[in-house]
């Protein structure tokens, strides 16, 4: 149901709630006016006219401020002025026509709903005192004690009831505010994930451009220079020119292999709707076939229960780490594992290659490592890189939040 953090209830329910109080307040004033005019239908005096005018004035004040007022919610000083004026008018009405005393309770209900509870308690105590003083003067003095106790009992019950309603209203309003904050946080998180996806695309483009420049670009320049040299060399030394052609063939095959690796990385899809465990296993199988390395893969079966954002990050980290192993590690074997702990999960990619240089994550142009760090940190986790003579270990630890 649609909600608004300004309201203590869902919007539709709140509008019915406000309509009820509009009807209650205006109905009380209209009922009091009808009662005055009906009782004085045969002899309308100045008292009845004065009370009727005051009741109509209260109707006008309510319509102008509460029903058709442009400013909402009202500042507290305006609310205090509104209640002070209406209580003063009620006091005059009650003095002139005691039978309209009951309309004051509509204002007390409004007070508990719109002002802090202490103002409502003070108002109910004041009204109870006025009612007691008026009734005490009308009855015998010996009944004043019973009247006082009865008035205090009614006042206490009224205050308890109004405090209960006020507490429910404040609690519901606080809940609505928290829901609105959670919704805003959810929207910000979705926006951050969208930006992260866009940044990942940009980083992948930068990586591809860098790979093509460093491999294929340099190879093409070298081939161009060698072709010009061979063109001149064939006239004077055909055998040397033939050797140069063999070297160019080897360089061409090497460049084609590098291009295939770059295209394979470019065409590798995201995790999308695939489960994480089979996706990681397929990634390891494809890597082993492409690189010729021995690959072991141990993925916990509970990996398929992870949130999509966490699963995507783990898959991308594994993909990037395996790419780095293939390009730089000169390794013979690689191990990939995803293990669960009570409150976290740990992804490890371990190779037996030449090892990673100390502080490699802070070196310039290390976009792949930097991307892995940003993915892990974005999910509240930590990434550790341990390199040495016996190889490199990439360890990503993420807090365990299931879908």
C-alpha positions as CSV (number, residue, x, y, z in Angstrom):
1,X,0.0,0.0,0.0
2,X,1.2,3.5,-0.8
3,X,2.7,5.3,2.2
4,X,4.2,8.7,3.0
5,X,6.7,9.3,5.8
6,X,4.8,12.4,6.9
7,X,1.8,10.2,7.9
8,X,1.6,7.8,10.8
9,X,-0.4,5.3,8.7
10,X,-0.4,4.2,5.0
11,X,-1.7,7.1,2.9
12,X,-5.2,5.7,2.2
13,X,-5.8,4.7,5.8
14,X,-4.5,8.0,7.0
15,X,-6.9,9.9,4.8
16,X,-9.8,7.9,6.2
17,X,-8.4,8.6,9.7
18,X,-8.3,12.3,9.1
19,X,-11.8,12.3,7.5
20,X,-13.1,10.6,10.6
21,X,-11.8,13.4,12.8
22,X,-13.1,16.0,10.5
23,X,-16.5,14.5,10.7
24,X,-16.2,14.1,14.5
25,X,-15.2,17.7,15.1
26,X,-17.5,19.4,12.7
27,X,-20.3,17.0,13.7
28,X,-19.8,17.9,17.4
29,X,-20.1,21.6,16.6
30,X,-23.0,21.1,14.3
31,X,-24.8,18.9,16.9
32,X,-24.2,21.5,19.6
33,X,-25.6,24.3,17.3
34,X,-28.6,22.2,16.4
35,X,-29.3,21.4,20.1
36,X,-29.1,25.1,21.0
37,X,-31.4,26.2,18.2
38,X,-33.9,23.3,18.8
39,X,-34.2,24.0,22.5
40,X,-34.8,27.7,21.9
41,X,-37.0,27.3,18.9
42,X,-40.0,29.0,20.7
43,X,-38.0,31.8,22.4
44,X,-34.6,32.6,20.9
45,X,-32.8,34.9,23.2
46,X,-29.4,36.7,23.1
47,X,-27.7,33.8,25.0
48,X,-28.7,31.3,22.3
49,X,-27.7,33.8,19.5
50,X,-24.3,34.4,21.2
51,X,-23.6,30.7,21.6
52,X,-24.7,30.0,18.0
53,X,-22.3,32.7,16.7
54,X,-19.5,31.3,18.7
55,X,-20.1,27.8,17.4
56,X,-20.2,29.1,13.8
57,X,-16.9,30.9,14.5
58,X,-15.4,27.6,15.7
59,X,-16.6,25.9,12.5
60,X,-15.0,28.7,10.4
61,X,-11.7,28.5,12.3
62,X,-11.6,24.7,11.8
63,X,-12.4,24.9,8.1
64,X,-9.9,27.7,7.5
65,X,-7.0,26.1,9.4
66,X,-7.5,22.3,9.5
67,X,-9.5,21.5,6.4
68,X,-8.5,24.1,3.8
69,X,-5.3,25.4,5.3
70,X,-2.4,25.5,2.8
71,X,0.3,24.9,5.4
72,X,0.6,21.4,6.9
73,X,1.8,20.3,9.3
74,X,1.2,23.5,11.3
75,X,4.0,25.0,13.3
76,X,3.6,24.4,17.0
77,X,3.1,28.1,17.9
78,X,0.1,28.2,15.5
79,X,-1.3,25.0,16.9
80,X,-1.0,26.4,20.4
81,X,-2.8,29.6,19.3
82,X,-5.5,27.5,17.6
83,X,-6.2,25.5,20.7
84,X,-6.0,28.5,23.1
85,X,-8.6,30.4,21.0
86,X,-11.0,27.5,20.7
87,X,-10.7,26.6,24.5
88,X,-11.4,30.3,25.3
89,X,-14.4,30.2,23.0
90,X,-15.6,27.0,24.6
91,X,-15.2,28.5,28.1
92,X,-17.6,31.3,27.1
93,X,-20.0,28.9,25.5
94,X,-20.0,26.6,28.5
95,X,-20.6,29.6,30.8
96,X,-23.6,30.6,28.7
97,X,-24.9,27.2,27.9
98,X,-23.6,24.4,30.1
99,X,-25.2,21.6,28.0
100,X,-22.5,22.1,25.2
101,X,-19.6,21.2,27.6
102,X,-19.0,17.9,25.6
103,X,-17.6,19.6,22.5
104,X,-14.4,20.3,24.3
105,X,-13.4,16.6,24.1
106,X,-13.1,16.9,20.3
107,X,-10.4,19.6,20.8
108,X,-8.7,17.5,23.5
109,X,-8.5,14.6,21.1
110,X,-6.9,16.9,18.5
111,X,-4.5,18.1,21.0
112,X,-3.2,14.7,21.9
113,X,-2.8,13.9,18.2
114,X,-1.1,17.1,17.1
115,X,0.9,18.3,20.2
116,X,3.2,16.6,22.7
117,X,1.3,14.7,25.4
118,X,2.1,17.1,28.1
119,X,0.0,19.8,26.5
120,X,-3.0,17.4,26.3
121,X,-2.5,16.5,30.0
122,X,-2.5,20.1,31.1
123,X,-5.5,20.9,28.9
124,X,-7.6,18.0,30.3
125,X,-6.6,19.0,33.8
126,X,-7.7,22.6,33.2
127,X,-11.0,21.5,31.6
128,X,-11.7,19.0,34.4
129,X,-11.1,21.8,37.0
130,X,-13.5,24.1,35.2
131,X,-16.2,21.4,35.0
132,X,-15.7,20.6,38.7
133,X,-15.8,24.3,39.7
134,X,-19.0,24.8,37.7
135,X,-20.8,21.7,39.1
136,X,-19.6,22.3,42.6
137,X,-21.3,25.7,42.7
138,X,-24.5,24.1,41.5
139,X,-24.8,21.3,44.1
140,X,-24.7,21.0,47.9
141,X,-21.3,21.4,49.5
142,X,-21.3,17.9,51.1
143,X,-21.3,16.3,47.7
144,X,-18.2,18.2,46.5
145,X,-15.8,15.5,47.7
146,X,-17.6,12.8,45.7
147,X,-17.8,15.1,42.7
148,X,-14.0,15.8,43.0
149,X,-13.1,12.1,43.1
150,X,-15.4,11.4,40.2
151,X,-14.0,14.2,38.2
152,X,-10.4,13.0,38.9
153,X,-11.3,9.5,38.0
154,X,-12.8,10.6,34.7
155,X,-9.8,12.8,34.0
156,X,-7.4,9.9,34.8
157,X,-9.2,7.5,32.5
158,X,-9.3,10.1,29.7
159,X,-5.6,10.8,30.1
160,X,-4.7,7.1,30.0
161,X,-6.8,6.6,26.9
162,X,-5.5,9.6,25.1
163,X,-1.9,8.7,26.0
164,X,-2.4,5.3,24.6
165,X,-3.8,6.7,21.3
166,X,-0.9,9.2,21.2
167,X,1.7,6.5,21.8
168,X,0.2,4.4,18.9
169,X,0.2,7.4,16.6
170,X,3.8,8.3,17.4
171,X,5.0,4.7,17.1
172,X,3.3,4.3,13.8
173,X,4.7,7.6,12.6
174,X,8.2,6.5,13.6
175,X,7.7,3.2,11.8
176,X,6.7,5.1,8.7
177,X,9.8,7.2,8.9
178,X,12.0,4.2,9.3
179,X,10.3,2.5,6.3
180,X,10.9,5.6,4.3
181,X,14.6,5.7,5.3
182,X,14.9,2.0,4.4
183,X,13.3,2.6,1.0
184,X,15.7,5.5,0.4
185,X,18.7,3.4,1.4
186,X,17.4,0.6,-0.9
187,X,17.2,3.1,-3.8
188,X,20.7,4.4,-3.0
189,X,22.0,0.8,-3.0
190,X,20.4,0.0,-6.3
191,X,21.9,3.2,-7.8
192,X,25.3,2.3,-6.4
193,X,25.1,-1.2,-7.9
194,X,24.1,0.3,-11.2
195,X,27.1,2.7,-11.1
196,X,29.3,-0.2,-10.1
197,X,28.1,-2.1,-13.1
198,X,28.9,0.9,-15.4
199,X,32.3,1.3,-13.9
200,X,33.0,-2.4,-14.4
201,X,32.2,-2.0,-18.1
202,X,34.5,1.0,-18.3
203,X,37.3,-0.9,-16.6
204,X,36.8,-3.8,-18.9
205,X,37.1,-1.5,-21.9
206,X,40.3,0.0,-20.5
207,X,41.7,-3.5,-19.9
208,X,40.9,-4.6,-23.4
209,X,42.3,-1.5,-24.9
210,X,45.5,-1.9,-22.9
211,X,45.8,-5.6,-23.8
212,X,45.3,-4.9,-27.5
213,X,47.8,-2.1,-27.4
214,X,50.4,-4.0,-25.5
215,X,50.1,-7.3,-27.5
216,X,48.5,-6.9,-30.9
217,X,49.6,-3.2,-31.4
218,X,53.2,-3.9,-30.7
219,X,53.2,-7.0,-32.7
220,X,51.7,-5.3,-35.7
221,X,54.3,-2.5,-35.5
222,X,57.1,-5.1,-35.3
223,X,55.7,-7.1,-38.2
224,X,55.5,-3.9,-40.3
225,X,59.1,-3.1,-39.6
226,X,60.2,-6.7,-40.4
227,X,58.3,-6.8,-43.6
228,X,60.1,-3.7,-44.8
229,X,63.4,-5.3,-43.8
230,X,62.6,-8.6,-45.5
231,X,61.7,-6.7,-48.7
232,X,65.2,-5.3,-48.8
233,X,66.9,-8.4,-47.5
234,X,65.6,-10.8,-50.2
235,X,67.7,-9.1,-52.8
236,X,71.0,-9.6,-51.0
237,X,70.4,-12.6,-48.6
238,X,67.4,-14.8,-49.3
239,X,68.3,-17.3,-46.6
240,X,68.3,-14.6,-43.9
241,X,65.0,-13.2,-45.3
242,X,63.5,-16.7,-45.0
243,X,64.6,-16.9,-41.3
244,X,62.9,-13.5,-40.8
245,X,59.7,-14.9,-42.3
246,X,59.8,-17.8,-39.9
247,X,60.1,-15.4,-37.0
248,X,57.2,-13.4,-38.3
249,X,55.1,-16.5,-38.5
250,X,55.8,-17.3,-34.9
251,X,55.1,-13.8,-33.9
252,X,51.8,-13.9,-35.9
253,X,50.7,-17.1,-34.1
254,X,51.6,-15.6,-30.8
255,X,49.6,-12.4,-31.6
256,X,46.7,-14.5,-32.7
257,X,46.7,-16.4,-29.4
258,X,46.8,-13.2,-27.5
259,X,43.9,-11.8,-29.5
260,X,41.9,-15.0,-28.8
261,X,42.5,-14.6,-25.1
262,X,41.3,-11.0,-25.2
263,X,38.2,-11.9,-27.3
264,X,37.5,-14.7,-24.9
265,X,37.7,-12.3,-22.0
266,X,35.5,-9.8,-23.8
267,X,32.8,-12.3,-24.7
268,X,32.7,-13.8,-21.2
269,X,29.2,-13.0,-20.0
270,X,28.3,-11.9,-16.5
271,X,26.8,-14.4,-14.0
272,X,23.3,-13.2,-15.0
273,X,20.7,-15.8,-13.9
274,X,23.2,-18.7,-13.5
275,X,23.8,-20.3,-10.1
276,X,27.2,-19.5,-8.7
277,X,28.5,-23.0,-8.0
278,X,28.1,-24.4,-11.6
279,X,29.2,-21.1,-13.1
280,X,32.5,-21.1,-11.1
281,X,33.1,-24.8,-12.0
282,X,32.5,-24.0,-15.7
283,X,34.8,-21.0,-15.5
284,X,37.6,-23.3,-14.0
285,X,37.0,-25.9,-16.7
286,X,37.2,-23.4,-19.5
287,X,40.3,-21.8,-18.0
288,X,42.0,-25.2,-17.7
289,X,41.3,-26.1,-21.3
290,X,42.5,-22.7,-22.6
291,X,45.6,-22.4,-20.5
292,X,46.7,-26.0,-20.1
293,X,47.1,-25.6,-16.4
294,X,46.0,-28.1,-13.7
295,X,43.0,-26.6,-12.0
296,X,41.2,-27.8,-8.8
297,X,37.9,-26.3,-7.9
298,X,36.0,-26.8,-4.6
299,X,32.9,-24.8,-4.2
300,X,30.5,-25.1,-1.2
301,X,27.0,-26.2,-2.3
302,X,25.5,-23.3,-0.3
303,X,27.0,-20.8,-2.7
304,X,23.8,-21.0,-4.8
305,X,21.9,-19.3,-1.9
306,X,23.9,-16.1,-2.0
307,X,22.5,-12.7,-2.9
308,X,22.9,-11.9,-6.6
309,X,25.2,-8.9,-5.9
310,X,27.5,-11.1,-3.8
311,X,27.5,-14.0,-6.3
312,X,28.3,-11.7,-9.2
313,X,31.2,-10.1,-7.3
314,X,32.7,-13.6,-6.4
315,X,32.4,-14.7,-10.0
316,X,34.1,-11.6,-11.3
317,X,36.9,-11.8,-8.8
318,X,37.6,-15.4,-9.7
319,X,37.6,-14.5,-13.4
320,X,40.0,-11.6,-12.9
321,X,42.3,-13.7,-10.7
322,X,42.5,-16.5,-13.2
323,X,43.2,-14.1,-16.0
324,X,46.1,-12.7,-14.0
325,X,47.4,-16.2,-13.3
326,X,47.3,-17.0,-17.1
327,X,49.1,-13.7,-18.1
328,X,51.7,-13.2,-15.3
329,X,52.1,-16.1,-12.9
330,X,53.9,-18.7,-15.1
331,X,52.2,-21.3,-12.9
332,X,51.7,-25.0,-13.4
333,X,48.6,-25.4,-11.2
334,X,45.8,-23.3,-9.7
335,X,43.3,-24.0,-6.9
336,X,39.9,-22.3,-6.5
337,X,37.9,-22.8,-3.3
338,X,34.8,-21.1,-1.7
339,X,34.3,-22.0,1.9
340,X,31.7,-21.0,4.5
341,X,32.3,-19.9,8.0
342,X,29.7,-19.1,10.7
343,X,29.4,-15.4,9.8
344,X,31.4,-15.1,6.5
345,X,32.6,-16.8,3.4
346,X,36.1,-17.0,1.9
347,X,37.1,-17.3,-1.7
348,X,40.7,-18.4,-2.4
349,X,42.6,-18.6,-5.7
350,X,46.0,-20.1,-5.1
351,X,48.7,-20.7,-7.8
352,X,52.3,-22.0,-7.7
353,X,53.7,-19.4,-10.0
354,X,56.4,-16.7,-9.6
355,X,54.5,-14.8,-6.9
356,X,53.1,-11.3,-6.8
357,X,55.3,-8.3,-6.0
358,X,54.8,-6.7,-2.6
359,X,52.3,-3.8,-2.7
360,X,51.1,-4.8,-6.2
361,X,47.6,-3.6,-5.4
362,X,48.8,0.0,-5.0
363,X,50.9,0.1,-8.2
364,X,49.7,2.2,-11.1
365,X,47.9,0.5,-14.0
366,X,46.8,-2.4,-11.8
367,X,43.2,-2.0,-12.9
368,X,42.3,-5.7,-12.4
369,X,43.5,-5.9,-8.8
370,X,42.0,-2.5,-8.1
371,X,38.7,-3.7,-9.5
372,X,38.7,-6.8,-7.2
373,X,39.4,-4.6,-4.2
374,X,36.6,-2.3,-5.0
375,X,34.1,-5.1,-5.5
376,X,35.0,-6.7,-2.2
377,X,35.0,-3.4,-0.2
378,X,31.7,-2.4,-1.8
379,X,30.1,-5.5,-0.1
380,X,31.8,-4.8,3.3
381,X,34.5,-7.5,2.9
382,X,38.3,-7.6,2.7
383,X,40.7,-8.6,0.0
384,X,44.2,-10.0,0.8
385,X,47.0,-10.7,-1.7
386,X,49.8,-12.9,-0.4
387,X,52.7,-13.4,-2.9
388,X,56.0,-15.2,-2.5
389,X,58.5,-17.5,-4.2
390,X,56.0,-20.3,-4.0
391,X,53.1,-18.5,-5.7
392,X,50.3,-16.1,-5.0
393,X,47.1,-16.4,-2.9
394,X,44.1,-14.1,-3.5
395,X,41.8,-14.3,-0.5
396,X,38.4,-12.5,-0.5
397,X,36.4,-12.6,2.7
398,X,32.8,-11.3,2.6
399,X,30.2,-11.1,5.4
400,X,27.6,-13.9,5.1
401,X,24.2,-12.5,4.0
402,X,21.9,-15.0,2.4
403,X,19.2,-14.2,-0.1
